[in-house]
Amino acid sequence: MTDERLRRWRLVLGGGPADGTGQELAGRDAGMDRTLGALYGGQGGEPRTAGLGGSAPQVARWLGDIREYFPTSVVQVMQRDAIDRLGLSALLLEPEMLEAVEADVHLVGTLLSLHKAMPETTRQTARAVVRKVVDDLEKKLATRTRATVGGALDRSARVNRPRHRDIDWDRTIRANLKNYLPEQRTIVPERLVGHGRASQAVKKDVVLCIDQSGSMAASVVYASVFGAVLASMRSIDTKLVVFDTSVVDLTDRLEDPVDVLFGTQLGGGTDINRALAYCQSLITRPAETVVVLISDLYEGGIRDEMLKRVASMKAAGVQFVALLALSDEGAPSYDREHAAALAALGAPAFACTPDLFPEIMAAAIEKRPLPVPDPTA
């Protein structure tokens, strides 16, 4: 076995007479080993007493060390493990701790679950952490979302009997290439394709209905960012509703997704039926409305009524989308019986990554089959 492989196994196994490597660590490797040992060095899965403990200064130093030794993606995993394994959530209520962490979507979810308990001295720091993550996500997602959804709105507005000034000549030519007359060197335009007349009028209504139970934290973060992006498009009237056992309409906060996030309360039960009843009351143009339910479908309300509401909306012409998660991790634990019942109504429930969400919305706006990801791929 090469020295490099022995070194790596030594870092993985954590040293001691039983690791079998006989490898001594020094310098940077010894520092890496100490940071790993503080979190993962216990016996039987338990952290050792010489680990991070409950000292905020000690944890802050450890957070600085892992950023020195490991790339950002690994740092974020180690932070999540520290919060889960060592119960460090309470320490995130201290400003110096928040300034030391590497911010990501999962940390935002943790902060949102804690924000009601935060002392005033911590709230501004927490808000700054959330702001940084949200701004980064918006820069990453906004341009593609506006382009994809905007294109779908344009296509849904096209007409086949346009006025002369509204003819889309590029698409008209492509649609009539089969009618090319070589001897005349021209195309006979049997079918004209046009744009809908330019208008500032709202073309589509979108209702985002978001489950804010604790397991949906990452989905709440992404949905809030997408909600703000959609709300910035004049052709879409966007509403955002969050729910657990109660329902809160956060539409008036959509200009700032950070305000939306701090208006949520992660945790609690779930009453999907009540949430859908409220969303149904917002619908004034069923044929031009897309309702997106983001939930793991664990219903604490009236199951049959929930399914009846979905069937009623679809019968009225609403495009209904059911997402089990809107996150990078794929589908969480979810109620398979309810997912199957929605699929039987023509509303398949599936997990969606943030990269796919614009395509999902475009398909719903154009009333074409949703690009449901293959779970086996």
C-alpha positions in Angstrom: 0.0 0.0 0.0 1.4 3.4 -0.9 2.2 6.1 1.7 -0.6 8.3 0.3 -3.2 5.5 0.7 -1.9 4.8 4.2 -2.2 8.5 5.0 -5.8 8.7 3.8 -6.8 5.5 5.7 -5.2 6.9 8.8 -7.3 10.1 8.5 -10.4 8.0 8.0 -9.8 5.5 10.8 -8.7 8.1 13.3 -5.6 6.6 14.7 -5.2 4.3 17.8 -3.7 0.8 18.0 -6.6 -0.8 16.1 -6.4 1.3 12.9 -3.6 -1.0 11.5 -1.9 1.7 9.4 1.0 2.5 11.7 1.0 6.0 10.1 2.0 9.0 12.1 0.6 12.4 11.1 2.3 15.8 11.4 1.8 19.4 10.4 -1.3 20.1 8.3 -2.4 16.4 8.4 -2.3 16.5 12.2 -4.5 19.6 12.2 -7.0 17.9 9.8 -7.0 14.9 12.1 -7.9 17.0 15.1 -10.8 18.7 13.4 -12.2 15.4 12.2 -11.6 13.8 15.6 -13.5 16.5 17.4 -16.6 15.6 15.4 -16.3 12.0 14.4 -13.7 10.6 16.9 -16.0 8.9 19.4 -16.6 5.3 20.0 -19.7 3.6 18.8 -20.9 6.7 17.0 -20.7 8.9 20.1 -18.5 12.0 20.1 -15.6 11.8 22.6 -15.6 14.0 25.6 -12.6 15.9 24.3 -14.6 16.9 21.2 -16.4 20.2 20.6 -18.3 20.2 23.8 -20.6 23.2 24.4 -18.1 26.1 24.4 -19.0 28.7 21.8 -15.3 30.0 21.5 -14.1 26.4 21.0 -16.7 25.7 18.4 -16.0 29.0 16.6 -12.3 28.0 16.4 -13.3 24.6 15.1 -15.4 26.2 12.4 -12.4 28.3 11.3 -10.2 25.2 11.3 -12.4 23.2 9.0 -12.6 26.1 6.5 -8.8 26.1 6.5 -8.4 22.4 5.9 -11.4 21.4 3.7 -13.3 22.7 0.6 -16.6 24.5 1.0 -18.7 21.4 0.0 -17.1 19.4 2.8 -17.3 22.2 5.3 -21.1 22.4 4.8 -21.5 18.7 5.4 -19.3 18.8 8.5 -21.3 21.8 9.8 -24.6 19.9 9.3 -23.2 16.8 11.0 -22.0 19.0 14.0 -25.4 20.5 14.4 -27.1 17.1 14.2 -24.6 15.0 16.2 -23.5 17.5 18.9 -26.7 19.5 19.4 -25.1 22.8 18.4 -28.3 24.5 17.4 -28.4 26.6 20.5 -24.9 27.9 19.8 -26.2 29.3 16.5 -28.1 31.9 18.5 -24.8 33.6 19.3 -23.5 36.3 16.8 -19.9 35.1 16.9 -21.0 31.6 15.9 -23.0 32.9 12.9 -20.1 34.9 11.7 -17.9 31.8 11.7 -20.1 29.4 9.8 -20.1 28.7 6.0 -23.7 29.7 5.0 -25.8 27.4 2.8 -29.4 26.4 2.3 -29.4 23.9 5.1 -28.0 26.4 7.6 -30.7 28.9 6.5 -33.3 26.2 7.3 -31.8 25.7 10.8 -31.8 29.5 11.4 -35.4 29.8 10.3 -36.4 27.1 12.7 -34.6 28.9 15.5 -35.4 32.5 14.7 -38.4 32.9 17.1 -36.0 32.0 19.9 -33.1 34.3 18.8 -32.1 37.1 21.1 -32.2 40.5 19.6 -28.4 40.7 19.4 -28.4 37.7 17.0 -31.3 38.5 14.7 -29.5 41.1 12.5 -26.5 38.7 12.1 -28.9 35.8 11.2 -30.7 38.0 8.7 -27.4 38.9 7.1 -26.4 35.2 6.8 -29.8 34.4 5.2 -29.5 37.4 2.9 -26.2 36.2 1.6 -27.5 32.8 0.7 -30.7 34.1 -0.8 -28.8 36.7 -2.9 -26.5 34.0 -4.2 -29.4 31.7 -5.1 -31.3 34.5 -6.8 -28.2 35.3 -9.0 -27.9 31.7 -9.9 -31.6 31.0 -10.7 -33.2 34.2 -11.8 -31.9 34.6 -15.3 -32.7 31.1 -16.5 -36.1 31.2 -14.8 -37.2 34.4 -16.4 -36.0 33.3 -19.8 -37.6 29.8 -19.6 -40.9 31.0 -18.1 -41.0 34.1 -20.3 -40.5 31.9 -23.4 -43.4 29.7 -22.3 -45.6 32.8 -21.8 -44.8 34.0 -25.3 -45.6 30.6 -26.9 -48.8 30.3 -25.0 -49.9 33.7 -26.3 -49.2 33.0 -30.0 -52.2 33.0 -32.3 -52.7 31.2 -35.6 -54.8 33.9 -37.3 -52.6 36.9 -36.6 -52.9 40.4 -38.0 -50.2 41.3 -40.5 -48.2 43.3 -37.9 -48.3 40.4 -35.4 -47.0 37.7 -37.7 -43.9 35.9 -36.4 -42.1 35.5 -39.7 -39.3 33.2 -38.5 -41.7 30.7 -37.1 -44.2 31.1 -40.0 -41.4 30.2 -42.5 -40.3 27.2 -40.5 -43.9 26.0 -40.2 -44.4 26.1 -44.0 -41.1 24.8 -45.3 -43.0 21.8 -46.8 -44.8 24.3 -49.1 -41.6 25.5 -50.8 -42.0 26.0 -54.6 -38.6 25.6 -56.2 -39.6 27.1 -59.5 -41.0 30.2 -57.8 -38.3 30.2 -55.2 -40.9 31.0 -52.6 -42.9 29.5 -49.7 -46.7 29.3 -49.7 -47.7 30.3 -46.1 -50.7 28.1 -45.6 -50.5 28.6 -41.8 -49.5 31.9 -40.2 -47.9 31.9 -36.8 -48.1 35.1 -34.8 -47.3 36.6 -31.5 -50.1 37.7 -29.2 -50.3 41.5 -29.3 -47.9 43.1 -26.9 -49.6 43.8 -23.6 -48.8 44.5 -20.0 -51.8 42.5 -19.0 -51.3 39.5 -16.7 -51.1 36.3 -18.8 -51.0 33.7 -16.1 -51.7 33.3 -12.4 -49.4 31.2 -10.2 -50.1 30.1 -6.7 -47.2 28.6 -4.7 -48.5 26.5 -1.8 -45.6 25.6 0.5 -45.6 23.1 3.3 -43.5 24.6 6.1 -43.2 21.5 8.3 -39.6 20.9 9.5 -38.7 18.3 6.9 -39.3 20.8 4.1 -36.8 23.5 5.1 -34.7 23.5 2.0 -37.8 23.5 -0.2 -39.1 26.5 1.6 -35.9 28.4 0.9 -35.8 27.6 -2.8 -39.6 28.2 -3.2 -39.3 31.6 -1.6 -36.5 32.6 -4.1 -38.5 31.3 -7.1 -41.6 33.1 -5.8 -39.8 36.4 -5.7 -38.4 35.8 -9.2 -41.8 35.0 -10.7 -43.4 38.0 -8.9 -40.9 40.2 -10.7 -42.4 39.2 -14.0 -45.2 41.5 -15.0 -47.0 38.9 -17.0 -47.5 36.6 -14.0 -49.6 37.3 -10.9 -47.8 35.3 -8.2 -49.2 34.4 -4.8 -47.3 32.6 -2.1 -49.0 30.7 0.7 -47.2 28.7 3.5 -49.0 26.3 5.8 -48.7 23.8 8.6 -51.9 23.4 10.6 -52.7 27.0 9.8 -52.4 29.0 6.6 -50.4 32.2 6.1 -50.5 34.3 2.9 -47.1 35.9 2.4 -47.8 37.4 -1.1 -47.3 41.0 0.2 -43.7 40.1 1.1 -42.7 38.7 -2.3 -40.6 41.7 -3.2 -38.0 40.3 -0.8 -37.6 36.6 -0.3 -35.7 37.2 3.0 -38.9 38.7 4.3 -40.8 35.7 3.1 -38.5 33.3 4.8 -38.7 35.2 8.1 -42.4 35.1 7.8 -42.4 31.3 7.9 -42.4 29.1 11.0 -40.7 25.8 10.3 -42.1 22.8 12.2 -45.5 21.8 13.4 -48.2 19.7 11.8 -49.7 19.7 8.4 -53.2 20.4 7.0 -52.9 20.3 3.2 -56.7 20.4 2.8 -57.0 23.7 4.6 -54.2 25.2 2.6 -55.7 24.1 -0.7 -59.1 25.4 0.3 -57.5 28.8 0.8 -55.6 28.6 -2.5 -58.8 27.6 -4.3 -60.4 30.8 -3.0 -57.7 32.8 -4.7 -58.4 31.4 -8.2 -60.4 33.7 -10.5 -59.2 32.4 -13.9 -58.9 28.7 -13.6 -57.9 28.1 -17.2 -55.0 30.6 -16.8 -53.9 29.4 -13.3 -51.0 27.1 -12.2 -51.1 25.8 -8.6 -47.9 24.4 -7.3 -48.2 22.3 -4.1 -44.8 21.7 -2.5 -45.3 19.1 0.3 -44.2 15.6 1.5 -48.0 14.9 1.5 -48.2 13.8 5.1 -51.7 15.0 5.6 -53.0 15.8 9.1 -56.3 17.2 7.7 -59.1 15.6 5.8 -57.6 13.3 3.1 -60.7 12.8 1.0 -61.5 16.5 1.0 -57.9 17.3 -0.1 -58.2 15.0 -3.1 -61.6 16.4 -4.0 -60.2 19.9 -4.1 -57.4 18.8 -6.4 -59.9 17.0 -8.7 -62.2 20.1 -8.7 -59.3 22.5 -9.6 -58.2 20.2 -12.4 -61.7 19.9 -13.7 -62.0 23.7 -13.8 -58.9 23.9 -16.0 -56.2 24.6 -13.3 -52.8 23.2 -14.0 -51.9 21.5 -10.8 -48.3 20.6 -9.9 -47.4 18.5 -6.9 -43.7 18.5 -5.8 -42.5 16.3 -3.0 -39.5 18.5 -2.6 -37.8 21.4 -4.3 -34.2 20.8 -3.3 -30.9 19.2 -4.5 -31.3 16.1 -2.3 -34.2 14.4 -4.1 -37.4 13.1 -2.6 -37.6 12.9 1.2 -39.8 10.6 3.1 -43.3 11.2 1.8 -46.8 9.7 1.9 -46.8 7.2 -1.0 -50.5 6.5 -0.7 -51.4 10.2 -1.2 -48.8 10.5 -4.0 -50.5 7.6 -5.8 -53.9 9.1 -5.3 -52.7 12.4 -6.9 -51.2 10.5 -9.8 -54.5 8.8 -10.4 -56.1 12.3 -10.7 -53.5 13.2 -13.4 -51.3 15.1 -11.0 -48.1 13.0 -10.5 -46.1 13.9 -7.4 -42.4 14.0 -7.7 -39.2 15.6 -6.3 -37.8 18.5 -8.3 -34.3 20.0 -8.3 -34.0 23.8 -8.5 -32.4 23.4 -12.0 -35.5 21.6 -13.3 -38.1 23.9 -11.7 -38.2 26.5 -14.6 -38.9 23.7 -17.1 -41.7 22.4 -14.8 -43.3 25.9 -14.8 -42.9 26.3 -18.5 -44.6 23.0 -19.2 -47.5 23.9 -16.8 -47.9 27.3 -18.4 -48.0 25.8 -21.9 -50.4 23.0 -20.7 -48.1 20.2 -22.0 -46.9 17.1 -20.1 -44.6 17.8 -17.2 -41.0 16.7 -17.6 -41.2 14.3 -14.7 -37.7 13.1 -13.8 -36.9 9.4 -14.0 -36.2 8.3 -10.4 -34.1 5.3 -11.7 -31.9 7.5 -13.8 
